[in-house]
């Protein structure tokens, strides 16, 4: 009996040792084969925002720089005024010197946003419209209503030539800043559904039209010349 018990005990010990060795080998194999987390630069995920732009509402990206936008508002650049979300129309002067929406580029569609103090601007033609002087936009009474925007001889003392240009949060489809344009009496320059350019107070017509200013080179008007 003693010999049989010793043999059985030896078998149990050997079995336990074998199980321990198998467990150690399995654990070592799993540790060696497991994937290490990618902590290096090559394995790290790119951030959601990149160097080409910063996120903006609606998933777009703000392109260009604030310096560029500021130079436009300082009157250093001549611009095309584009209604948003229009993709083809631009603002220009017609033969009657009224501000209208027209398709395609035109020499009468370049303007300079000239600071006039108090956070307001004159909207000047980038080139002389009549004689040797640029013209300035002003809010004018139309018969009958509504108010329109027309060209006139520039006069910084004329309240109807002063506009408040406010930057909005949204950008246009090209990532450019957008703005509202308001004249005296809180009337906003608007593009109507039939393509007319008018100025009216906020009301049942909904929010004001927003505009993007497309840079078309340095301003060459005498006021900013060397």
Long-range contacts (C-beta under 8 A, 24 or more apart in sequence): 53-175, 56-169, 56-170, 56-171, 56-175, 57-169, 57-170, 58-170, 60-171, 60-173, 60-175, 61-175, 62-171, 62-175, 62-177, 63-174, 63-175, 63-176, 64-175, 64-176, 68-215, 69-167, 69-177, 69-213, 72-113, 72-213, 72-215, 73-113, 73-115, 73-121, 73-165, 74-115, 75-112, 75-113, 75-114, 75-115, 75-121, 75-219, 75-223, 75-224, 76-218, 76-219, 76-224, 77-112, 77-215, 77-216, 77-217, 77-218, 77-219, 78-110, 78-111, 78-112, 78-126, 78-215, 78-216, 78-217, 78-218, 78-219, 78-220, 79-110, 79-111, 79-112, 79-113, 79-126, 79-213, 79-214, 79-215, 79-216, 80-105, 80-109, 80-110, 80-111, 80-213, 80-214, 80-216, 81-109, 81-111, 81-211, 81-212, 81-213, 81-214, 82-172, 82-211, 82-212, 82-213, 82-214, 83-191, 83-209, 83-210, 83-211, 84-170, 84-172, 84-178, 84-209, 84-210, 84-211, 84-212, 85-172, 85-173, 86-191, 87-173, 89-191, 89-195, 91-197, 91-211, 93-125, 93-129, 93-135, 93-151, 96-150, 97-129, 97-135, 97-150, 97-151, 98-148, 98-149, 98-150, 98-151, 98-197, 99-137, 99-148, 99-149, 99-150, 99-151, 99-189, 99-197, 100-196, 100-197, 101-191, 101-195, 101-196, 101-197, 110-216, 111-137, 112-219, 112-221, 113-165, 113-213, 114-221, 114-223, 116-156, 116-161, 116-162, 117-156, 118-162, 119-164, 120-162, 120-163, 120-164, 121-162, 121-163, 121-164, 121-165, 122-154, 122-156, 122-161, 122-162, 122-163, 123-163, 123-181, 124-154, 124-221, 125-151, 126-216, 126-219, 126-220, 126-221, 134-221, 136-161, 137-161, 137-163, 138-183, 139-183, 139-184, 139-185, 139-187, 139-199, 146-198, 146-199, 146-200, 147-183, 147-187, 147-198, 147-199, 147-200, 148-197, 148-198, 148-199, 149-183, 149-189, 149-197, 149-198, 149-199, 159-184, 160-184, 163-189, 168-210, 170-210, 172-212, 174-212, 176-212, 176-213, 176-214, 177-212, 177-213, 178-210, 178-211, 178-212, 179-210, 179-211, 179-212, 179-213, 180-208, 180-209, 180-210, 180-211, 181-208, 181-211, 182-208
